[in-house]
Amino acid sequence: MTPRRHPTPAVARAGASLLVALALAGCGAIANTFTPAPHSANHVTIELAGAPNALYAGFYEAQALGYFKQTDLDVRFQIPARGQNPLTMLHDGRVLLAVASEPSVFLQRNLNEPVAGVAALLHAPLNTIRITLPAAPPTGGTAPVTGAPAHGQRKSSRSKRVVSAPAVTTVPAPVTQVWPAKLRQLLAAPGAPTYDGLTVAVRAETITDRSGVLRRFIQALARGYRAARADPAQAVSKLIAANPALAPRRRYELAMLKAALPEMFPPGLRVWGFQREAQWNAFGTWMTTNHVLTNPNAVSSASTNQLLQGQGI
């Protein structure tokens, strides 16, 4: 009788990882509680488009709530320097993913760099997100009544309660977003087409070479953004816990997140992160027609949804 052989630890670990990968591929969603062995996680670095703010709340939620860790990912957020294009950090594998705008993806592709958007974070330009800060509580007795008293009246020593009006502003473009002057002028003109203000991008070959890691990252990130939508105040607290310098801006960050959520989850969205191919093609064609793009290969295959939940093979 042939003795029964037990798998080696290495083979057992490989089998466990395969089962997890098959489960993810089969259902398209993250539904496991896999706990990786110490120091065995896949290391992932993503270059943000600028300094942390509420638009990245889903990243910090996914990190704080353990969604990345549950899928065997050790994720690091990297902040670019002023004027540095996050998409250039994808070259030579310096980072695996980067956050940038749809126009920036096309501009990089125009330089023969094969980058592609894989998940839309914000389905509108940043400058269209209107942030309304609640009015500050009234302050009592700080503004004296001005003007001369009417005839026959005594001058009053009473003071008015000062109530500040709500402040309205828009999301500023990150300092890393460097566009040609011609593109800025075209986008500022009436009738300019819309575009995805923020998207996660990778190099095209990475979609094939590391599809498993990318899929797990994107789907864990989707859970983070859904958690931010369910509880914006908690999401901002997680953001500030990771970036204490934002504490004085809590009201502003919360207002920004609430203002941006409708464009993070627009009506009719098929699945979180879904990029509308027709819109990308139309915007790329518009850039080409206006001679911002000159590379005939810049528009085709600039975005893909295959890494999103339920969209892959």
Summary of the structure (lengths in Angstrom):
residues: 313
radius of gyration: 24.5
end to end distance: 43.3
largest distance: 118.9
contacts: 945
relative contact order: 0.20
helix: 42%
strand: 16%
